[in-house]
Amino acid sequence: MAAKKITKRWLFNNLSIIMVILVALEIGFSFGIRAFYYNNVRSAIMAQVNLVASQLTAFSEDSSTTFIAQVRSMVENFQERDRMELMAVDPDSQIIFTSSGFEAGQSIYMPDFYEALQSNSGTAEMIDIVNGEKIMAITVVSPVQNQQLAAMRFAVSLEQVDQQIILFILIITLIGVAIIFFVIFSSSYFINSIVNPVGEVGETARRIAHGDFGARLHKKNDDEIGELCDTINYMAEELSANEKMKNDFISSVSHELRTPLTAIKGWAETLTDMKGDVDPEMFGKGMRVINSETERLAQMVEELLDFSRLQSGRMQLHKEKMDIIAELSDTVMMYEERAKHEHKRLIYEEPDAIVPYLGDRNRLRQVFVNIIDNALKYSDSGDSVTVRVDLSESYIRISVIDTGCGIKESDLPKVKEKFFKANSTRRGSGIGLAVADEIVSMHGGSLELSSRENIGTRVTISLPLEQG
C-alpha cells in the first residue's frame, strides 16, 4: 500500500510540475516565434517603405515625366510583387494603382489608411482577415504632396507565415509529448528500482516481525537500497541469534530451577516417609540439602529480578561508606569450603589495608559472588582460582583468575550479553555476568575479561576510589 501511495505521489507530482513547465514553455515559445516571424515580415515591409519613399521623392524632382506616370510605372513594375502587394491610394481612399492588377478605382477595407493620415509618424499597421485571408498591411503617407496620391500601402499575406508558426508549435508539442513519455519511462524505472524494492523490504520486515527470522532480502545493487537490505538482513540475523539465546536461556533457567526443586522435593518426601523412625544423620543431611537448594533457588530468583530491574532501568544503588576489602574477603571465605569439597584451590592473600569506599554493599558483594562462583563453576578438579587485589591512588583493581576451561575467542565479545552462555554444559542462567557488568558500570567502574580456551580466564573489576 505504501509503495502504491509513493508511486501515485511520484507520478502525480512529477507529471504535474512537468506539464505546467511544458505548457508555460509552449505558450511562451508560441508567442515568441509569432513575434519573431511577424517582426521579420514587418521589417521586410518597412525596408520597401523606405525604398518607395525615396523613389517618390526622386520622382517629384524629375520634371521630364509626370509624377503620377512615374508612380504608376513603379507600382506596376514593383520587384517584390511576388512577396507583397503595393498599392497607391488617393485622398478619397480609392486605389489608383496596384502591383497585383487589382482593379483601380475601387475601395477596400483599410482602417490603417485613415490611421496613417491621423498619425504623427504618417505610418499605420493593420493585421486582420480580409476576404478570408489574414494579411499584414502597412500604410505610409506619401512624402510628396499631390492631389492624386495620398499614401502608399503595402500588404503581405500571413497564411504561409502562420503555417510555419503552426509547424514550429507542432514540433514543440511533439517534443513536449516525448518529454512526458520519457518522464513516465524514467518514473517506471524509478518505481522498479526503488519503490518496488522498498515494498519488498517492508514485506520482509513484516515477516521478520511475525517471527520468520529466516527471511532474507536479495541485494541487487551496491546503493542505499542495497545498504538497507544488508541492514535488514543483519537485523534478522541478530534477532535470530537473540531468539536462540532467549530460548536457550528459558531452557537453562527451567533446568536450573527444576534441579533444586527436585532435590528439595526428594528429600522432603524421604524425611516424611521416615515418620517416627528418624535417622539423625540422614535428617541432618536432608535438611542441609534442602537449605542449600532453597538458598540456590532464592539466589536464582533474585538474579532474575535483578535482570528484570536492569532491563526496565529500575535498578538503583543504595550507597554507604564501606570497607571494600572486607566485603571481598567475606565473599572469598564463603567459597573456601566449596573449593575444598570440589578439590580446587582458592588462593587469596588479603591485603593488610582498609580501603574505604562509597558504594552499594549488597550489589558489590553480588558482583564478587557472581565472578568467584563462575570461576569455580568453569574450573575442574585440580584447577586453581586466584583472587588478587591491586591498589593505586585512584583505582582498586580486583582480579579473579582461574585455570579452568576458558572461553572461545569467538565467544569472548558476547559473554557480557544477556542470555549468552559460553559453555552450555555448566550450570547457570547466562545473565549473572550481564547484571554484574551493569552494577560495576553504575559505580563508575569497568569489568573486563580475557580468556584462552583450555588455559583459563581472567576477570578484572576496576573501581574508582575518588567515590570513597
C-alpha positions in Angstrom: 0.0 0.0 0.0 2.8 2.4 0.9 4.6 1.7 -2.3 1.4 2.4 -4.3 1.0 5.7 -2.5 4.6 6.7 -3.2 4.1 5.6 -6.9 1.0 7.7 -7.3 2.5 10.7 -5.4 5.7 10.5 -7.5 3.8 10.3 -10.9 1.3 12.9 -10.0 3.8 15.4 -8.6 6.4 14.9 -11.4 3.9 14.9 -14.2 2.0 17.9 -12.8 5.2 20.0 -12.5 6.5 19.0 -15.9 3.1 19.6 -17.5 2.9 23.1 -16.1 6.5 23.8 -17.2 5.9 22.4 -20.7 2.6 24.3 -21.2 4.3 27.5 -20.0 7.2 27.0 -22.3 5.0 26.2 -25.2 2.9 29.3 -24.7 6.0 31.4 -24.3 7.6 29.8 -27.4 4.4 30.3 -29.4 4.2 34.0 -28.6 7.9 34.3 -29.2 8.0 32.6 -32.6 4.9 34.5 -33.7 6.6 37.8 -32.7 9.8 36.7 -34.4 8.1 35.9 -37.8 5.8 38.9 -37.7 8.7 41.2 -36.9 10.6 39.8 -39.9 7.6 40.4 -42.1 7.3 43.9 -40.7 11.0 44.6 -41.2 10.7 43.4 -44.8 7.8 45.8 -45.4 9.5 48.7 -43.7 12.6 48.2 -46.0 10.3 48.6 -49.0 8.5 51.5 -47.4 11.8 53.4 -47.1 12.8 52.5 -50.7 9.5 53.6 -52.1 9.5 56.8 -50.1 12.9 57.7 -51.6 11.7 56.9 -55.1 8.7 59.1 -54.6 10.9 62.0 -53.6 13.1 61.4 -56.7 10.0 61.4 -58.9 8.9 64.7 -57.6 12.2 66.3 -58.6 12.1 64.8 -62.1 10.3 67.2 -64.5 10.8 65.1 -67.6 7.8 62.8 -66.8 4.7 63.4 -64.9 4.7 62.3 -61.2 1.7 60.1 -61.5 3.0 58.3 -64.5 6.2 57.5 -62.7 4.3 56.3 -59.7 2.2 54.0 -61.9 5.3 52.6 -63.6 6.9 52.0 -60.2 3.8 50.2 -58.8 3.3 48.0 -61.9 7.0 47.1 -62.0 7.3 46.5 -58.2 10.1 44.0 -57.8 8.7 42.4 -54.6 5.2 41.8 -56.0 5.7 38.0 -55.6 6.0 38.6 -51.8 3.9 41.6 -51.1 1.3 43.8 -52.8 2.0 47.6 -53.3 -1.0 50.0 -53.7 -1.2 53.7 -54.5 -4.2 55.3 -52.7 -5.7 58.7 -53.5 -7.1 61.1 -50.8 -10.6 59.5 -51.2 -9.2 56.1 -50.1 -9.5 54.9 -53.7 -6.9 52.5 -55.0 -5.4 54.1 -58.2 -2.6 51.6 -58.9 -1.8 48.1 -57.6 1.1 45.7 -58.3 -1.2 42.7 -58.4 -3.5 44.1 -61.1 -6.3 44.9 -58.7 -8.9 46.9 -60.5 -8.3 50.6 -59.8 -11.0 52.9 -58.6 -12.3 50.6 -56.0 -12.2 50.8 -52.2 -11.2 48.0 -49.8 -11.3 47.7 -46.1 -8.2 49.5 -44.9 -8.5 51.2 -41.5 -4.8 51.6 -41.5 -5.1 54.3 -44.2 -7.2 56.6 -42.1 -5.0 55.9 -39.0 -1.8 56.8 -41.1 -3.4 60.1 -42.1 -4.0 61.0 -38.5 -0.7 59.6 -37.1 2.2 61.9 -36.4 4.6 59.4 -38.0 2.4 59.1 -41.1 2.6 55.3 -40.7 0.0 52.7 -39.5 -0.3 49.0 -39.4 -3.1 46.5 -39.7 -3.3 42.8 -39.1 -6.7 41.4 -40.0 -8.6 38.9 -42.1 -9.6 40.4 -45.5 -11.7 38.3 -47.9 -10.9 35.2 -45.9 -7.2 35.8 -45.9 -5.1 37.0 -43.0 -2.8 39.9 -44.0 -0.4 42.4 -42.6 -0.8 45.9 -44.2 1.3 49.0 -43.6 0.2 52.3 -44.9 2.6 55.2 -45.2 1.6 58.7 -46.2 3.2 59.9 -49.4 6.2 62.3 -48.7 5.2 64.2 -51.9 2.1 66.4 -51.6 -0.1 65.5 -54.6 -3.8 65.8 -55.3 -3.9 62.3 -56.9 -1.7 60.4 -54.4 -2.3 60.4 -50.7 -0.4 57.2 -49.5 1.3 54.0 -50.4 0.0 50.8 -48.9 2.0 47.5 -48.6 0.1 44.2 -47.9 1.6 40.8 -47.2 -0.4 37.6 -46.8 0.3 35.9 -43.4 -1.1 32.5 -44.4 2.3 30.9 -45.1 3.8 32.6 -42.1 1.1 31.3 -39.8 1.5 27.8 -41.3 5.2 28.0 -40.4 4.4 29.1 -36.9 1.9 26.3 -36.5 4.5 23.8 -37.7 7.0 25.0 -35.1 4.4 24.9 -32.4 3.5 21.3 -33.5 7.2 20.4 -33.3 7.5 21.8 -29.8 4.3 20.0 -28.8 5.7 16.7 -30.1 8.9 17.4 -28.1 6.8 18.1 -25.0 4.9 14.8 -25.5 8.2 13.0 -25.9 9.5 14.5 -22.7 6.3 13.4 -20.9 6.8 9.8 -22.2 10.4 10.0 -21.1 9.3 11.1 -17.7 6.8 8.2 -17.5 9.5 5.8 -18.6 12.1 7.1 -16.1 9.4 7.1 -13.4 8.7 3.4 -14.2 12.4 2.7 -13.9 12.4 4.6 -10.6 9.4 2.6 -9.4 11.0 -0.7 -10.4 14.5 0.2 -9.0 13.5 1.9 -5.7 9.8 1.8 -4.8 9.3 -1.9 -5.5 12.5 -2.9 -3.5 11.2 -0.7 -0.7 7.9 -2.7 -0.8 10.0 -5.9 -0.7 11.9 -4.5 2.3 8.6 -3.8 4.1 7.2 -7.2 3.3 10.3 -8.9 4.6 10.3 -6.7 7.7 6.7 -7.8 8.4 7.7 -11.5 8.0 10.6 -10.9 10.5 8.2 -9.1 12.9 5.9 -12.1 12.8 8.8 -14.4 13.8 10.2 -15.6 10.5 13.8 -14.9 11.3 14.9 -16.9 8.3 13.5 -14.3 5.9 16.3 -12.5 3.9 16.4 -9.8 1.2 18.3 -10.3 -2.1 20.8 -7.5 -2.6 20.8 -6.4 -6.2 22.8 -3.1 -6.2 25.5 -1.5 -4.1 23.5 1.6 -3.3 21.3 3.0 -0.5 18.7 0.2 -1.1 21.5 -2.4 -1.1 22.7 -1.0 2.3 19.1 -1.1 3.6 18.9 -4.8 2.5 22.2 -5.5 4.3 20.8 -3.8 7.4 17.5 -5.7 7.4 19.4 -9.0 6.9 21.8 -8.1 9.7 18.8 -7.3 11.9 17.2 -10.6 11.1 20.4 -12.4 12.0 20.7 -10.6 15.3 17.1 -11.2 16.1 17.5 -14.9 15.2 20.6 -15.1 17.5 18.8 -13.3 20.3 15.8 -15.6 19.9 18.0 -18.6 20.1 19.8 -17.2 23.2 16.4 -16.4 24.8 15.2 -19.9 24.1 18.4 -21.4 25.5 18.0 -19.1 28.5 14.5 -20.3 29.2 15.6 -23.9 28.8 18.6 -23.3 31.1 16.6 -21.4 33.7 13.9 -24.1 33.6 16.6 -26.8 34.1 18.3 -24.7 36.9 15.0 -24.3 38.7 14.0 -27.9 38.2 17.2 -29.3 39.7 17.0 -27.8 43.2 13.2 -28.3 43.3 13.7 -32.0 42.5 16.3 -32.2 45.3 14.1 -30.4 47.8 11.0 -32.5 46.9 13.0 -35.7 47.0 14.5 -35.1 50.5 11.1 -33.7 51.8 9.4 -37.0 50.7 12.3 -39.0 52.2 12.1 -37.2 55.5 8.3 -37.5 55.5 8.4 -41.3 54.9 10.7 -41.7 57.9 7.9 -40.8 60.3 8.9 -41.9 63.8 12.0 -43.8 62.7 14.2 -40.8 62.1 17.9 -41.3 61.4 19.6 -38.1 62.9 22.4 -38.2 60.4 20.2 -38.6 57.3 17.8 -36.0 58.8 20.6 -33.5 59.1 21.9 -34.3 55.6 18.4 -33.8 54.2 17.9 -30.5 55.9 21.3 -29.3 54.7 20.4 -30.2 51.2 17.0 -28.5 51.5 18.6 -25.4 52.9 21.3 -25.3 50.3 19.0 -25.8 47.4 16.5 -23.3 48.8 19.3 -20.8 49.0 20.2 -21.6 45.5 16.7 -21.1 44.3 16.4 -17.8 46.2 19.7 -16.6 44.6 18.4 -17.5 41.1 15.1 -15.7 41.6 17.0 -12.7 42.9 19.2 -12.8 39.9 16.2 -12.9 37.6 14.6 -10.0 39.5 17.8 -8.0 39.2 17.9 -8.7 35.5 14.3 -7.5 35.2 15.2 -4.3 37.0 18.2 -3.8 34.8 16.1 -4.3 31.6 13.5 -1.8 32.8 16.0 0.7 34.2 14.7 0.3 37.7 17.9 -0.9 39.3 19.1 1.5 41.9 22.1 1.8 44.2 22.0 2.4 47.9 25.4 3.8 48.6 27.1 3.9 52.0 30.6 4.1 53.5 32.1 0.6 53.5 35.4 -1.3 53.5 35.5 -2.9 50.1 38.4 -5.2 51.1 36.3 -6.6 54.0 33.4 -7.3 51.6 35.7 -9.1 49.2 37.3 -11.2 52.0 33.9 -12.3 53.3 32.9 -13.4 49.9 36.1 -15.4 49.4 35.5 -17.0 52.8 32.0 -18.2 51.7 33.6 -20.2 48.8 36.5 -21.8 50.7 34.6 -24.9 51.8 33.1 -25.4 48.4 36.5 -25.1 46.8 37.9 -27.8 49.2 34.9 -30.0 48.6 35.4 -29.8 44.8 39.2 -30.3 45.1 40.0 -26.9 43.8 42.5 -24.3 45.2 41.1 -20.9 46.1 44.1 -18.6 46.5 43.7 -15.2 48.2 46.0 -13.0 50.1 44.0 -10.4 52.0 45.7 -7.0 51.7 46.7 -5.6 55.1 44.8 -2.4 54.5 41.4 -0.8 54.9 40.0 0.7 51.7 37.1 3.0 52.4 34.7 3.1 49.5 31.3 4.7 48.9 29.1 2.1 47.2 26.2 -0.3 47.5 27.5 -3.1 49.8 25.0 -5.7 48.7 25.3 -5.0 45.0 29.1 -5.2 45.1 29.0 -8.4 47.1 26.7 -9.7 44.4 29.3 -8.9 41.8 32.1 -10.7 43.8 29.8 -13.7 44.4 29.0 -13.9 40.7 32.6 -13.7 39.5 34.1 -16.1 42.0 31.2 -18.5 41.5 31.7 -18.5 37.8 35.5 -19.1 38.2 34.8 -22.2 40.3 31.9 -23.3 38.1 34.1 -23.3 35.0 37.1 -24.9 36.7 37.7 -28.7 37.1 39.1 -30.7 39.9 42.7 -29.8 40.5 42.4 -26.3 39.0 43.0 -23.1 40.9 41.2 -19.8 41.4 43.3 -16.8 42.4 41.8 -13.6 43.8 44.1 -10.6 43.6 43.8 -7.0 44.7 45.9 -4.2 43.2 45.7 -0.7 44.7 46.6 2.7 43.3 45.9 6.2 44.3 42.8 6.4 42.1 41.7 2.8 41.5 41.2 -0.5 43.1 41.5 -3.5 40.7 40.2 -6.9 41.8 41.2 -9.7 39.5 39.8 -13.3 39.6 42.0 -15.7 37.7 41.1 -19.3 37.1 42.9 -22.2 35.3 39.6 -23.6 34.0 38.2 -24.5 30.6 38.4 -20.9 29.3 36.3 -19.2 26.7 36.5 -19.5 22.9 37.9 -16.4 21.2 34.7 -16.1 19.1 32.5 -16.1 22.2 34.6 -13.6 24.2 32.9 -10.5 22.9 29.5 -11.9 23.8 30.0 -13.2 27.3 28.6 -10.0 28.9 25.5 -10.0 26.7 22.2 -11.1 28.2 21.2 -14.8 27.9 24.6 -15.8 26.5 26.3 -18.9 27.9 29.7 -19.7 26.5 29.5 -23.3 27.8 26.1 -24.9 27.9 27.4 -27.9 29.9 27.9 -25.8 33.0 25.0 -24.7 35.2 23.9 -21.1 35.2 21.3 -18.8 33.6 23.6 -16.7 31.5 22.5 -13.4 32.9 24.7 -13.1 36.1 27.7 -11.5 34.3 25.4 -9.0 32.5 24.0 -8.0 35.8 27.5 -7.8 37.4 28.7 -5.6 34.5 25.8 -3.2 34.9 26.4 -2.9 38.7 30.1 -2.1 38.1 29.2 0.4 35.5 26.7 2.1 37.8 29.6 2.5 40.3 31.7 4.3 37.6 33.9 1.3 37.0 34.6 -1.4 34.4 34.5 -5.1 34.1 36.9 -6.7 31.7 37.5 -10.3 30.6 40.4 -12.0 28.9 40.5 -15.7 28.3 42.2 -18.5 26.3 40.4 -21.8 25.7 41.6 -24.7 27.9 44.0 -22.3 29.7 41.8 -20.1 31.8 40.0 -16.8 32.3 40.9 -13.5 34.0 38.1 -11.1 35.1 39.2 -7.7 36.3 37.0 -5.3 38.2 38.2 -1.7 38.3 36.5 0.8 40.6 37.5 4.4 41.1 38.5 5.4 44.6 37.6 9.0 44.3 34.0 7.9 45.2 35.2 6.9 48.6 
